[in-house]
Amino acid sequence: MKKIHTIIYAALASCLIIGFTIWQLFFNPRHLPSGDYISQSTSQNGKYTVKVDQSNGGATTDFAIRGEVTYNNETFNKTKNIYWNYPQEKASVKWINRDTVNISGHVLNIKKDTFDFRSENE
């Protein structure tokens, strides 16, 4: 009986490790590829800057757009990915107010919202 429990715990631990590794490699927004700089826009109060990059996946994929917000007044200028869309070749950034930005038609509150095309249907 003790051997069965050990096998079950080992299998569960293996599944957790494999699942976490897959999530880190493919779905964690912190690990999105960087790309070629397109533009950046700073909020009206100067606290935030959204930088937009175009990512080229190579010959077999289309372009993607990544948007990253930088918190300018925080220690070490903390950054966070808030926008990832595929396929998309160009992007426009317009600030609606000091905490809300419109990136190519997707309105995001930079403190709590993100857009990722991979989870759009969820």
C-alpha positions as a Markdown table, in Angstrom:
| # | Residue | x | y | z |
|---|---|---|---|---|
| 1 | Met | 0.0 | 0.0 | 0.0 |
| 2 | Lys | 2.8 | 2.4 | 0.8 |
| 3 | Lys | 4.4 | 1.7 | -2.6 |
| 4 | Ile | 1.2 | 2.6 | -4.4 |
| 5 | His | 1.0 | 5.9 | -2.5 |
| 6 | Thr | 4.6 | 6.7 | -3.4 |
| 7 | Ile | 4.0 | 5.9 | -7.1 |
| 8 | Ile | 0.9 | 8.2 | -7.1 |
| 9 | Tyr | 2.7 | 11.0 | -5.4 |
| 10 | Ala | 5.6 | 10.7 | -7.8 |
| 11 | Ala | 3.3 | 10.7 | -10.8 |
| 12 | Leu | 1.4 | 13.8 | -9.5 |
| 13 | Ala | 4.7 | 15.6 | -8.8 |
| 14 | Ser | 5.9 | 14.8 | -12.3 |
| 15 | Cys | 2.7 | 16.1 | -13.9 |
| 16 | Leu | 3.0 | 19.3 | -11.9 |
| 17 | Ile | 6.6 | 19.9 | -12.9 |
| 18 | Ile | 5.8 | 19.2 | -16.6 |
| 19 | Gly | 2.7 | 21.3 | -16.6 |
| 20 | Phe | 4.5 | 24.2 | -14.9 |
| 21 | Thr | 7.4 | 24.0 | -17.4 |
| 22 | Ile | 5.0 | 24.0 | -20.4 |
| 23 | Trp | 3.2 | 27.0 | -19.0 |
| 24 | Gln | 6.4 | 28.9 | -18.4 |
| 25 | Leu | 7.7 | 28.2 | -21.9 |
| 26 | Phe | 4.6 | 28.8 | -24.0 |
| 27 | Phe | 1.9 | 30.7 | -22.0 |
| 28 | Asn | 3.6 | 33.0 | -19.5 |
| 29 | Pro | 3.2 | 36.5 | -20.8 |
| 30 | Arg | 6.6 | 37.5 | -19.3 |
| 31 | His | 8.3 | 35.3 | -21.8 |
| 32 | Leu | 6.9 | 36.8 | -25.0 |
| 33 | Pro | 9.4 | 37.4 | -27.7 |
| 34 | Ser | 10.8 | 40.8 | -28.2 |
| 35 | Gly | 10.7 | 42.4 | -31.6 |
| 36 | Asp | 11.4 | 45.5 | -33.7 |
| 37 | Tyr | 10.4 | 48.8 | -32.0 |
| 38 | Ile | 7.4 | 50.5 | -33.6 |
| 39 | Ser | 6.4 | 53.3 | -31.2 |
| 40 | Gln | 5.8 | 54.3 | -27.7 |
| 41 | Ser | 3.4 | 56.6 | -25.9 |
| 42 | Thr | 3.5 | 58.2 | -22.5 |
| 43 | Ser | 0.4 | 58.8 | -20.4 |
| 44 | Gln | -0.9 | 62.3 | -19.7 |
| 45 | Asn | 0.5 | 62.4 | -16.2 |
| 46 | Gly | 3.8 | 60.8 | -17.2 |
| 47 | Lys | 3.5 | 57.8 | -14.9 |
| 48 | Tyr | 3.2 | 55.1 | -17.6 |
| 49 | Thr | 4.8 | 54.5 | -21.0 |
| 50 | Val | 3.5 | 51.9 | -23.4 |
| 51 | Lys | 6.0 | 50.6 | -25.9 |
| 52 | Val | 4.9 | 48.6 | -28.9 |
| 53 | Asp | 7.1 | 46.1 | -30.8 |
| 54 | Gln | 6.5 | 44.0 | -33.9 |
| 55 | Ser | 7.5 | 40.4 | -33.6 |
| 56 | Asn | 8.5 | 38.4 | -36.7 |
| 57 | Gly | 8.1 | 34.7 | -36.1 |
| 58 | Gly | 10.0 | 33.7 | -39.3 |
| 59 | Ala | 9.0 | 32.6 | -42.8 |
| 60 | Thr | 6.1 | 30.4 | -41.7 |
| 61 | Thr | 4.3 | 32.8 | -39.5 |
| 62 | Asp | 2.8 | 36.2 | -39.7 |
| 63 | Phe | 3.7 | 39.3 | -37.6 |
| 64 | Ala | 2.6 | 39.8 | -34.1 |
| 65 | Ile | 2.3 | 42.9 | -31.9 |
| 66 | Arg | 3.5 | 43.1 | -28.3 |
| 67 | Gly | 2.7 | 46.0 | -26.0 |
| 68 | Glu | 4.6 | 46.6 | -22.8 |
| 69 | Val | 3.8 | 49.1 | -20.1 |
| 70 | Thr | 6.6 | 50.7 | -18.0 |
| 71 | Tyr | 5.7 | 52.2 | -14.6 |
| 72 | Asn | 8.0 | 55.3 | -14.8 |
| 73 | Asn | 7.7 | 56.5 | -11.2 |
| 74 | Glu | 8.4 | 53.1 | -9.6 |
| 75 | Thr | 11.7 | 51.9 | -8.4 |
| 76 | Phe | 13.7 | 50.3 | -11.3 |
| 77 | Asn | 11.0 | 51.2 | -13.9 |
| 78 | Lys | 9.0 | 48.0 | -13.6 |
| 79 | Thr | 7.6 | 46.7 | -16.9 |
| 80 | Lys | 4.6 | 44.4 | -17.7 |
| 81 | Asn | 3.4 | 42.9 | -20.9 |
| 82 | Ile | -0.2 | 44.0 | -21.4 |
| 83 | Tyr | -0.9 | 43.3 | -25.1 |
| 84 | Trp | -0.1 | 40.3 | -27.4 |
| 85 | Asn | -2.0 | 40.0 | -30.7 |
| 86 | Tyr | -1.4 | 37.7 | -33.7 |
| 87 | Pro | -1.7 | 38.2 | -36.6 |
| 88 | Gln | -1.2 | 41.9 | -36.6 |
| 89 | Glu | 1.3 | 44.0 | -38.5 |
| 90 | Lys | 0.8 | 47.6 | -37.3 |
| 91 | Ala | -0.5 | 49.1 | -34.0 |
| 92 | Ser | -1.7 | 52.4 | -32.8 |
| 93 | Val | -1.7 | 53.6 | -29.1 |
| 94 | Lys | -4.0 | 56.2 | -27.8 |
| 95 | Trp | -4.4 | 57.2 | -24.1 |
| 96 | Ile | -8.1 | 57.5 | -23.0 |
| 97 | Asn | -7.2 | 58.7 | -19.5 |
| 98 | Arg | -4.3 | 58.4 | -17.2 |
| 99 | Asp | -4.8 | 54.7 | -16.5 |
| 100 | Thr | -6.6 | 53.5 | -19.7 |
| 101 | Val | -5.0 | 53.0 | -23.1 |
| 102 | Asn | -6.5 | 51.9 | -26.4 |
| 103 | Ile | -4.1 | 49.7 | -28.4 |
| 104 | Ser | -5.5 | 49.0 | -31.9 |
| 105 | Gly | -9.1 | 49.0 | -30.6 |
| 106 | His | -8.5 | 47.0 | -27.4 |
| 107 | Val | -9.2 | 49.2 | -24.4 |
| 108 | Leu | -7.1 | 48.2 | -21.4 |
| 109 | Asn | -6.8 | 49.5 | -17.9 |
| 110 | Ile | -3.0 | 49.2 | -17.5 |
| 111 | Lys | -3.2 | 48.4 | -13.8 |
| 112 | Lys | -5.4 | 45.3 | -14.1 |
| 113 | Asp | -6.1 | 44.4 | -17.8 |
| 114 | Thr | -4.1 | 42.5 | -20.4 |
| 115 | Phe | -5.0 | 41.3 | -23.9 |
| 116 | Asp | -3.6 | 38.0 | -25.2 |
| 117 | Phe | -5.0 | 36.6 | -28.4 |
| 118 | Arg | -4.4 | 33.0 | -27.2 |
| 119 | Ser | -7.0 | 33.4 | -24.4 |
| 120 | Glu | -9.4 | 35.7 | -26.3 |
| 121 | Asn | -12.2 | 33.0 | -26.5 |
| 122 | Glu | -12.0 | 32.0 | -22.8 |
